[in-house]
Amino acid sequence: MKERLKNMPIPVVATMLGAATLSNIYQGLGYDWIRHVTMWASTVVLLFYIAKIVLYPSIVKGEYKNTVPASLYAGITMVTMILCSYYKDWFPGAARVVLIAAVCIHAVHIAVFLFNNVFHGVKLDTFVPSWFVTFNGIMVSTVVGAAMLPPVMAKAVLIWGLCIYTVTIPFMIWRLAAKEVKPAAWHTQAIVLAPCSLCLASYLNLAAEPSMILVSVLFLCVFLSLVFIIVKLPSFFAVPFAPGFAGLTFPMAIGIVASNKAAAFFTGAGQETLGYVVKQIAGVQIYLTTAIIGMVLFGFMKLLCSPAKKQV
């Protein structure tokens, strides 16, 4: 058990982040039990990883020195944010405090990540879409818990998210086109869907009068990112399962949230046909995402059931 905990990969946390997000979507369809079970499982995984941090700090420190794993450590605060939105029904005060704390910790993580990986020079090999987990992951708070945040904090998170995505995405597109991503980080390419989805969902949550132009541009980014992932799916699944498959989970799930919100906005703005089309796209996303997250969860279950020496 100790060996399994010590070798627990951070992508497990990212996978539960995606599963928890998808369970919120299923709750909206009336399937409460799916949400309850997934949130409980996410809580257990989060607690186990916190235990790893406490019991094996040297291992965690070693992981954090590597750019790609370090970028994924933001998943810890992101899962915490989603769990706060779940537990607020029973512990509203505590959930609000923990949510605000998670936002603050995530902000510190962003600052440390920038210092380690940007101010000291960007390395092309490690400049991959997983950076968006750190940069835009803080926006999970404004997607699931905007009402629990101080208005100033929520607005600051939104502005940061929109600005950092606008600045970073052109360089990321150039990087992906200029040089092939190494196999170890291959599945991080799917993460390009996450930041634009978080920006769109957060903007629609917080803006009193959303701009049709901005919503349309952000949804276009979501749609193009989705098409990019679908085109890449054969190559993503052409290799044996590894923890890196987690890169497919949360982006696909949060993409559904963004599409659903965009569909509601377009319909409410009198663009019924566009709203209907976007809603149908969201349906395709639910179909694909359920299959993908199910396969990734199954892959991690196989790793868990394999001998400890084979754990990644």
N, C-alpha and C positions, 0 to 999 in steps of 0.2 A: 504493500500500500504506500509506504514511504517513497519507494522508487517511482511509482506512478505519479505521485504528487510532485516530486522533484522534477520529473520530466514532462509534466503537463504543459502542452504547447499553448501559447497565447491565442492562436487561431480558434481554439475551442470556445473562448469567451466571445470572439467575433461571430462564431456560428450561432451561439445562443442569442446574441443580439439580433441576428436576422430572424431566428425562429420566434423570438418574443414579438418582434415587429409584425411578422406574419400572423401571429396569434391574435393581435389586436384587430387585424383585418377580418379574421374569421369571427371574432366576437361581433363585429358590425353586421355579420351575416346571420347572427343568432346562435353561434356555437360557443357558448360561455365556457364549457368544460375544456375545450382546446386551449383557451387562454389561461385558465387556472393551472392546468397541468404544465403548460409551457413556462409560465411565470415561476412556478415552484421549482421546476428543473433549472431555470436560469438562475434563481436564487442560490441553489445548491452549488452550481458551477462557479458562480461569483465568489461564494464563501470559500470554496476550495482554492481558488486562485489567490485570494487574499491570504489564505493560510500558507500557500507557497511563498508569497512575498515575505511573510513574517518569519517562516522557518528556514527558508533558503535564500537569504538576501544576496549572497555572492553570485548565485546562479542568475537571479533576476537582474543584478547589476551587469553581468556579462551580456545578457540578452539586450539590455537597454543600450549598450554601447554600439550595437549593430543597428543601422538606420532603419531597415525594413521592420524587424521585430519591434523596435522602439516606437515606430509610427502606429503599430497595432495595439500598443498598450493603452491608447486612448479608448479602446473598446471597453475597458473596465469602467470608466466613468460613464460611458454611453449606456451600458447595461444598467448601471445604477440609476441613471435618469429614467429609463423606461420602467424599472421596478418601482421607482417613486410614484410614477403615474398609476401603477397598479395598487400599491399599498396605501395610497392616500385616502381611499374609501374607509379604511379602518384606523389609520394613524395620520390624519391630515397635517397636524403640526410637525410631527417628526419627518414626514415625507417632504414637506416644504424645506425644512432645515437641511436635510440630506441632499435634496436637489440643488439648492444654492451652493452647498459645499462642493458637490460634484462639478458644478460649473466653474467654481474657483480653482479646484484642483486641475481641471482640464485646461484652464487658462495658463496655469503655471507650467503644465506639461507642454503646451504650445510654445511658451517662451524658452523653455529648456531645449526643446527640439529645434527651434530656430537657431539658437545659439550654437548647438552642436553640429547642425547639418547645413545651415545656410550661411551664417556669419563666418564660419571657418572655410567656406567654399563648398559648392554643390558638386557632388560626384554623379556623373551621368548614369552609371550603372545602378546606383541606389536611389536615383530620382525617379520613382515609380508612383502610380496612382494611390498606393497605400498612404502617401503623404496626406491625402484628403481626409483620411480617417482622423488624423490629428488636427488638420486645419479646419475642417467643416463639421467634424463629429460633435463639437460643442453645440451645434444647432439641434441636436436631438432634444435638448431642453426646451426649445421653443416650438418643437413639433408636438411633443407629448405633455409638456407642463408649462406652457406660456402663462397660464393664469396663476400659477404658483410662484412665478418669478416677480421680483420688483420690476415695474415697467421700464425703468432706466436700464436695468441689466438685460431684459429681454430685447430692448431696442439695440443695445450695444452688440449683443450676440448676432442679431440679424444683420446689422451694418457690417460687422466684421466678416460674417460668412459670405455676404454678397461681394464684398471687396476682395477678399482673398481668393475666391473662386474666379472672379473676373481677371485678376492679376496672374493666377497660376495656370489656368486651363490652356491658354495659348502656348505656353512653354511646355506643358505636358503633352499636348497634341504633337508639337514639333519633336519632342523627345521620343515619343512612341513611333513616329514616322521615321526618325533619323537612325535609330538603333534598336535592334531586337532586344526584347526583355529576356533576361536570363531565365532558365527553367525554374529556378527556385522561387522566382517572383512572377512567374508567367500568369498565374491566376489573379494577380493584383490588378491586371488590366481592366477587369470587370468593375473595379471600384469607381471608374469614371462616372458611373450612373448615380452614385451616392451624393456627391456635393450639389449637383444641380437639382436633384430631387429634394434635398434638405432645404436648399435656398427657396425653391418654389413653395413647398409646404409651409415653411416658416413665414414667408412673406404673406401668403394667403391667411395665415393664422393671425398675424399682427397688423397688417395694413387695414386701416379703416375704409379706404377707397382704393382698392388695388388698381394699378395701371394695366389696361388691356395689353399695351405694347410689351411691358415687362413680363407679364404672365405668359404671353405668347412666345417671347424669346426664350424664357426659362423652360417652357414646355417643349419647345423645339430642341433645346439642349438635352432634355430628358429623352425625347423620342430618338434622336440621333445616337445617343449613348446606348439606348436599348437595342437599336439596330446593330450597333457595333458589337455588343455582347452576343446577340443571336448569331451573327456571322462567325464569331469566334468560338461558339459553343463546341463544335466538333473538335477543335484543337484543345479546348479545355478538358474535354473528357477522353481525349486520345491517350492520356497517360495514366498510370496507376494512381490510386487515391493517395493523397498526402494532405497534411494539415492546411497547406496553401489553398485547397479547394474552398476554404472558408471565405475567400475573397469574393465568391459568387453570391453569398447569402444575403447579407444586409443590404447591399446595393439593389438587388432585385426586389426585396421586400419594401424598402423605403420608396422605390420607384412606383409601386402600386399606390402608396399613400399620396404621392405627388400627382399621379394621374387622376385618382378619384377626386382630389381637391380641385384640380384644373377642370375636370368635367363639370363639377358642380358650379364653378365660377362661370364658365362659358355659358352654361344653360341659364344661370341666373342673370347673365348679361344680355340675354336675348339671342345668343348664338346656339340655338337648340341643336342644329345639325352637327356643328362642331363638337358640342358637348356630348352628343350621342356617340360620335366616332371615338372620342377620347375615352368615353366610358367602356366601349367595346375593347379598346386597346388595353385598358386596365384589366378586363376580363382575361385576355390572353396572358397578361403579366401574372395574374393569380395562378393560372393553369401552369405556366412554366416555373414560377417561383416555388410552388408547392412541390413539384417534382424535384427541382434542384436542391432545395433545402432538405427534403426527405432523403435524397441520395447522400448528401454530405453528412447528415446526422447518422445515417446507417454506416457510413464509412468510419466515423469516429467511434461508433459502438463496436465495430469490428476491431479497431485498434485497442479499445478498452478491454476487450475480451481476449486479445492475444497475449502471449507471455510478456511479462514486464520488460524483458531484455530487448524486445522488439519495439517498445514504445519510442515514439519520435520525441 
